[in-house]
Amino acid sequence: MTTTRRTFIRQAAVIAASSGGAASLHATAATDRGLEQVPSIRHQAMSNSSNEFQFPQNYGLGGVGPGNGWHTNTSEQINQTLQAAWDAGVRYYDTSPFYGYGLSERRFGHFLFEKERSEYLLSTKIGRIFEADPKFEPGSAGLWKGQLNFKFRYDYTADGVKRSLEDSLQRLGLSSIDIVFVHDLSPDNGDFGERWTEQFDIATKGAFPALTKLREEGVIKAWGLGVNRPQPILKALEVADPDVMLVAIQYTLFEHEDALTNLFPAMAAKNVKAVIGGPLNGGFAADLDRWNYGPGLPQEMVDKRNRIKAIADKYNISLSTVALQFAAQHPVVAAVIPGASRPEQVQENVQSFHTNVPAGLWKALKEERLIHPDSPVGT
């Protein structure tokens, strides 16, 4: 029996009410676990398991572009981009209420509405509750551009999980969500700073156990954190039982040593997989003059990019292909999710995962100390 939206919301409400552990849950809501029915896609990228569920392939599509990240994109353009992704075989999609203040979810849902639900994997996030804002001013939402008309407040409680997922289902227009990431619960969140641990404590008592119960009831397949720093991931491994972490801008071609030597071993010890967000460092590896999610280009990284590109050019391999292939090859990594806002971008990204990168290129990068000598890459 497929989980309906009504069943999902009813189960979430029960779980939120019993988040303190006093009540025992006996309802059994079976989800649509039909990922094994995803059409076989012949490609170099292999499927990766995370605990009890499987990613359809080791790449997907991130949702920043559909949320008007950095610049406005028309709905027609985004729909064409999503169609290009689907036609190229992409079957994992990641979005968030925060991306475009609900816009990304609405656009993904509009596109996926007529697709067979068993044919794709969908993740979204919790942590912010959005409300209508009649005083919204375009340009006031930082990274997100255009007329968004909403404002948000943070909520990492069990009730917050229920409310956020209810709202996401309404925006998406879909009957279920597969993976839920607790979003931006991290020291780099400027709204928290050093006080992020106070919000983490709330999540430890609220969001984490609520998500675990949703998983146990079969309402979702998995949960984890979606953050840009390792500290909250390491803390969550100690106090909760997540399945998969969205590790953003931490394991990339340009910056990866800490994740390689500290974070990934800790995750592997708990059998927790990684989804790599921001694998191109905000477009930096695609030759854009942009580094991650903020202004400014670190000169050290510009110099490193030039050196890596010079080696890649000798093998006639694009820099973005090297970056995406690098992120995908670690055994902890289940999927890599570059973003796209135009059809040609997603087509190029998918092609990068099919491209054979010569072992000599990786060898040269290690010899020049441009990547860590222990990085798992082609030999």
C-alpha positions as CSV (number, residue, x, y, z in Angstrom):
1,M,0.0,0.0,0.0
2,T,1.4,3.4,-1.0
3,T,1.6,6.0,1.7
4,T,-0.9,8.8,0.8
5,R,-0.4,12.4,1.8
6,R,-3.2,12.0,4.4
7,T,-1.5,8.9,5.9
8,F,1.9,10.8,5.9
9,I,0.4,13.8,7.8
10,R,-1.5,11.6,10.2
11,Q,1.6,9.6,11.0
12,A,3.7,12.7,11.4
13,A,1.1,14.2,13.8
14,V,1.2,11.0,16.0
15,I,5.0,11.0,16.0
16,A,5.2,14.7,17.0
17,A,2.8,14.1,19.8
18,S,4.8,11.2,21.2
19,S,8.2,12.6,20.6
20,G,9.0,12.5,24.3
21,G,8.9,8.7,24.1
22,A,5.9,8.2,26.5
23,A,3.7,6.7,23.8
24,S,4.5,3.7,21.6
25,L,3.7,3.7,18.0
26,H,2.0,0.7,16.5
27,A,0.7,2.1,13.2
28,T,2.3,0.6,10.1
29,A,2.3,2.9,7.1
30,A,4.1,1.1,4.2
31,T,5.8,3.4,1.8
32,D,6.3,3.0,-1.9
33,R,9.8,1.4,-1.9
34,G,9.8,0.8,-5.6
35,L,13.3,2.1,-6.4
36,E,14.1,-1.4,-7.7
37,Q,11.7,-0.6,-10.5
38,V,13.7,2.4,-11.7
39,P,14.6,1.6,-15.3
40,S,18.1,0.2,-15.7
41,I,20.5,3.0,-16.8
42,R,23.7,1.9,-18.5
43,H,26.4,4.1,-17.2
44,Q,29.7,4.1,-15.4
45,A,28.1,5.5,-12.2
46,M,26.8,2.7,-10.0
47,S,24.0,2.6,-7.5
48,N,24.9,3.0,-3.9
49,S,23.0,1.7,-0.8
50,S,22.5,3.6,2.4
51,N,21.4,1.3,5.2
52,E,18.0,-0.1,4.0
53,F,17.4,1.9,0.8
54,Q,19.3,2.4,-2.4
55,F,20.1,5.4,-4.5
56,P,19.2,4.9,-8.1
57,Q,22.6,6.1,-9.2
58,N,25.5,7.9,-7.7
59,Y,24.5,11.3,-9.0
60,G,21.4,13.5,-8.9
61,L,20.2,17.1,-9.3
62,G,20.4,19.8,-6.6
63,G,17.6,22.3,-6.2
64,V,19.3,25.7,-5.8
65,G,18.8,26.7,-9.4
66,P,15.1,26.0,-9.4
67,G,14.9,28.2,-6.3
68,N,16.4,31.1,-8.2
69,G,19.8,30.8,-6.5
70,W,22.1,33.7,-7.6
71,H,19.7,34.8,-10.4
72,T,16.1,34.5,-11.5
73,N,15.1,31.7,-13.8
74,T,11.8,31.4,-15.5
75,S,9.5,28.4,-14.7
76,E,9.7,27.5,-18.4
77,Q,13.5,27.3,-18.2
78,I,13.5,25.3,-15.1
79,N,10.9,22.9,-16.4
80,Q,13.1,22.4,-19.5
81,T,16.1,21.8,-17.2
82,L,14.2,19.2,-15.2
83,Q,13.0,17.5,-18.4
84,A,16.6,17.4,-19.6
85,A,17.6,15.8,-16.3
86,W,14.9,13.2,-16.5
87,D,15.7,12.4,-20.2
88,A,19.4,12.0,-19.2
89,G,18.4,9.4,-16.6
90,V,18.6,11.4,-13.4
91,R,16.3,9.8,-10.8
92,Y,17.4,11.5,-7.6
93,Y,16.3,15.0,-6.9
94,D,17.1,17.2,-3.8
95,T,15.3,20.3,-2.8
96,S,14.4,22.4,0.3
97,P,11.8,24.8,1.5
98,F,14.7,27.3,1.9
99,Y,15.6,27.2,-1.8
100,G,13.7,30.2,-3.1
101,Y,11.5,30.3,0.0
102,G,9.4,27.4,-1.4
103,L,9.9,28.1,-5.1
104,S,12.2,25.1,-5.6
105,E,9.8,22.7,-4.1
106,R,6.9,24.0,-6.1
107,R,8.8,23.7,-9.3
108,F,10.1,20.2,-8.6
109,G,6.6,19.1,-7.6
110,H,5.0,20.5,-10.7
111,F,7.5,18.6,-12.9
112,L,7.4,15.3,-10.9
113,F,3.6,15.3,-10.4
114,E,2.9,13.2,-13.5
115,K,5.9,10.9,-13.1
116,E,5.5,7.4,-11.6
117,R,6.4,7.8,-7.9
118,S,8.4,4.6,-7.7
119,E,10.7,5.8,-10.4
120,Y,12.6,8.5,-8.5
121,L,14.1,9.4,-5.1
122,L,13.2,12.7,-3.6
123,S,14.8,14.5,-0.6
124,T,13.9,17.8,1.1
125,K,14.7,19.5,4.3
126,I,13.3,20.7,7.6
127,G,14.3,23.4,10.1
128,R,12.5,26.5,8.8
129,I,8.8,27.2,8.8
130,F,7.6,29.6,6.1
131,E,4.7,32.1,6.3
132,A,3.2,34.6,3.9
133,D,4.9,38.0,4.0
134,P,2.9,40.8,2.3
135,K,5.8,43.2,3.0
136,F,8.4,41.0,1.1
137,E,10.9,43.2,-0.8
138,P,12.7,41.6,-3.8
139,G,16.4,41.5,-3.1
140,S,16.0,40.9,0.6
141,A,16.5,37.2,0.6
142,G,20.3,37.1,0.0
143,L,21.1,34.2,-2.4
144,W,17.5,33.9,-3.6
145,K,16.4,36.3,-6.2
146,G,13.0,37.4,-7.5
147,Q,9.6,37.9,-5.9
148,L,9.3,35.3,-3.2
149,N,6.6,36.7,-0.9
150,F,7.5,34.6,2.2
151,K,9.4,34.8,5.5
152,F,10.6,32.1,7.8
153,R,11.3,31.2,11.4
154,Y,13.5,28.3,12.6
155,D,11.9,25.3,14.3
156,Y,13.9,22.1,15.1
157,T,11.2,20.6,17.4
158,A,9.1,17.5,16.7
159,D,6.2,19.8,16.0
160,G,8.4,21.7,13.6
161,V,9.2,18.5,11.7
162,K,5.5,17.8,11.3
163,R,4.6,21.3,10.2
164,S,7.5,21.5,7.8
165,L,6.8,18.2,6.1
166,E,3.1,19.0,5.9
167,D,4.0,22.3,4.1
168,S,6.5,20.6,1.8
169,L,3.9,18.0,0.7
170,Q,1.5,20.8,-0.1
171,R,4.1,22.7,-2.1
172,L,5.3,19.6,-3.9
173,G,1.8,18.3,-4.5
174,L,3.2,14.8,-4.0
175,S,2.2,11.9,-1.7
176,S,5.5,11.2,-0.1
177,I,9.1,12.3,0.6
178,D,11.9,9.7,0.7
179,I,14.8,11.5,2.6
180,V,14.6,14.3,5.1
181,F,17.7,16.4,5.9
182,V,17.8,18.7,9.0
183,H,18.9,21.9,7.3
184,D,21.6,24.5,8.2
185,L,21.9,23.4,11.9
186,S,25.6,24.5,11.8
187,P,28.0,27.1,13.1
188,D,28.3,28.7,9.6
189,N,24.6,29.7,9.8
190,G,24.9,33.4,10.4
191,D,21.6,33.5,12.3
192,F,23.1,31.2,14.9
193,G,26.8,31.6,15.0
194,E,28.3,30.1,18.2
195,R,24.8,29.6,19.6
196,W,24.1,26.9,17.0
197,T,24.5,24.3,19.7
198,E,21.4,25.6,21.5
199,Q,19.4,24.8,18.3
200,F,21.2,21.5,18.1
201,D,20.0,20.6,21.6
202,I,16.4,21.3,20.6
203,A,16.8,19.1,17.5
204,T,18.4,16.3,19.7
205,K,15.2,16.2,21.8
206,G,12.7,17.0,19.0
207,A,13.6,16.7,15.3
208,F,16.0,13.7,15.5
209,P,13.7,11.3,17.4
210,A,10.7,12.4,15.4
211,L,12.5,11.6,12.1
212,T,13.7,8.3,13.5
213,K,10.1,7.4,14.3
214,L,8.9,8.5,10.8
215,R,11.5,6.2,9.4
216,E,10.5,3.3,11.7
217,E,6.9,3.7,10.6
218,G,7.9,3.6,7.0
219,V,6.7,7.2,6.3
220,I,10.2,8.2,5.1
221,K,13.1,6.0,4.0
222,A,16.0,7.9,5.7
223,W,17.1,11.1,7.4
224,G,20.2,13.0,8.2
225,L,21.7,16.5,8.3
226,G,22.3,18.9,5.5
227,V,25.1,21.2,6.5
228,N,28.3,22.9,5.3
229,R,30.4,22.1,8.3
230,P,31.5,18.8,10.0
231,Q,30.8,19.6,13.6
232,P,27.0,19.0,13.6
233,I,27.4,15.8,11.6
234,L,29.9,14.4,14.1
235,K,27.7,15.4,17.0
236,A,24.6,13.8,15.4
237,L,26.5,10.6,15.0
238,E,27.0,10.5,18.7
239,V,23.4,11.3,19.8
240,A,21.2,9.9,17.1
241,D,20.9,7.3,14.4
242,P,20.9,9.0,11.0
243,D,21.2,7.2,7.7
244,V,22.7,9.7,5.3
245,M,24.3,13.1,5.5
246,L,24.2,15.9,2.9
247,V,27.8,17.0,3.1
248,A,27.9,20.3,1.3
249,I,31.1,22.0,0.1
250,Q,33.2,19.8,2.4
251,Y,34.4,17.1,0.0
252,T,35.3,18.8,-3.2
253,L,38.3,18.7,-5.6
254,F,39.5,21.9,-4.0
255,E,38.8,21.3,-0.3
256,H,38.6,17.7,1.0
257,E,41.3,16.9,3.5
258,D,39.2,17.2,6.7
259,A,36.3,15.2,5.3
260,L,38.7,12.6,4.0
261,T,40.7,12.1,7.2
262,N,38.1,12.8,9.9
263,L,34.5,13.1,8.8
264,F,34.2,10.2,6.4
265,P,35.9,7.6,8.7
266,A,33.4,8.6,11.5
267,M,30.5,8.2,9.1
268,A,31.8,4.9,7.8
269,A,32.0,3.6,11.3
270,K,28.3,4.1,11.7
271,N,27.4,3.0,8.2
272,V,26.2,6.5,7.3
273,K,26.4,7.5,3.7
274,A,27.1,10.9,2.2
275,V,25.4,12.9,-0.4
276,I,27.8,15.6,-1.8
277,G,26.2,19.0,-2.2
278,G,28.1,21.9,-3.8
279,P,30.6,19.6,-5.6
280,L,31.5,22.4,-8.0
281,N,32.0,24.9,-5.1
282,G,29.1,27.1,-6.3
283,G,30.2,26.9,-10.0
284,F,33.9,27.6,-9.3
285,A,34.9,24.3,-10.9
286,A,32.8,25.3,-13.9
287,D,35.0,28.3,-14.4
288,L,32.5,30.8,-12.8
289,D,34.0,33.6,-10.8
290,R,32.1,32.4,-7.7
291,W,33.2,30.5,-4.7
292,N,30.6,28.5,-2.7
293,Y,27.7,30.6,-1.5
294,G,29.3,34.0,-0.7
295,P,31.1,36.8,-2.4
296,G,34.8,36.9,-3.0
297,L,37.3,34.5,-4.7
298,P,40.1,33.1,-2.5
299,Q,43.3,33.7,-4.5
300,E,44.7,30.4,-3.2
301,M,41.8,28.6,-4.8
302,V,42.1,30.5,-8.0
303,D,45.7,29.5,-8.3
304,K,44.8,25.9,-7.5
305,R,42.1,25.9,-10.1
306,N,44.6,27.1,-12.7
307,R,47.0,24.4,-11.9
308,I,44.4,21.6,-11.9
309,K,42.9,22.9,-15.2
310,A,46.4,22.9,-16.9
311,I,46.7,19.2,-16.1
312,A,43.1,18.4,-17.1
313,D,43.6,20.2,-20.4
314,K,46.5,17.9,-21.3
315,Y,44.0,15.0,-21.1
316,N,41.2,16.9,-22.8
317,I,39.0,16.5,-19.7
318,S,37.0,19.5,-18.4
319,L,37.6,20.8,-15.0
320,S,34.0,20.2,-13.9
321,T,34.3,16.6,-15.0
322,V,37.4,16.1,-12.8
323,A,35.6,17.8,-9.9
324,L,32.4,15.6,-10.2
325,Q,34.3,12.4,-10.7
326,F,36.6,13.2,-7.7
327,A,33.6,13.7,-5.4
328,A,31.9,10.5,-6.5
329,Q,34.7,8.0,-6.0
330,H,34.9,7.9,-2.2
331,P,33.2,4.7,-0.9
332,V,31.2,6.7,1.7
333,V,29.6,8.8,-1.0
334,A,26.2,7.6,-2.2
335,A,25.4,10.4,-4.6
336,V,26.8,13.7,-5.9
337,I,24.2,16.4,-6.6
338,P,25.5,19.3,-8.8
339,G,22.9,22.0,-9.5
340,A,21.7,23.3,-12.8
341,S,19.4,26.0,-14.1
342,R,19.7,25.3,-17.8
343,P,19.3,22.1,-19.8
344,E,22.8,22.2,-21.2
345,Q,24.2,22.4,-17.7
346,V,22.5,19.2,-16.5
347,Q,23.4,17.4,-19.7
348,E,27.0,18.3,-19.3
349,N,27.0,17.2,-15.6
350,V,25.5,13.9,-16.4
351,Q,28.0,13.3,-19.2
352,S,30.8,14.0,-16.7
353,F,29.7,11.0,-14.7
354,H,30.0,8.9,-17.8
355,T,33.4,10.2,-18.9
356,N,36.5,8.0,-18.3
357,V,39.1,10.1,-16.5
358,P,42.5,8.6,-17.2
359,A,44.5,7.3,-14.3
360,G,47.4,9.5,-15.3
361,L,45.4,12.6,-14.6
362,W,44.8,11.5,-11.0
363,K,48.4,10.5,-10.6
364,A,49.5,13.9,-11.8
365,L,47.2,15.7,-9.4
366,K,48.6,13.6,-6.5
367,E,52.2,14.1,-7.6
368,E,51.6,17.9,-7.7
369,R,49.9,17.7,-4.3
370,L,46.8,19.2,-5.7
371,I,44.6,16.4,-4.1
372,H,45.3,14.5,-0.9
373,P,47.5,11.4,-1.6
374,D,45.0,9.1,0.1
375,S,42.1,10.3,-2.0
376,P,40.2,7.4,-3.6
377,V,40.5,8.0,-7.3
378,G,41.0,6.0,-10.5
379,T,44.3,4.2,-10.7
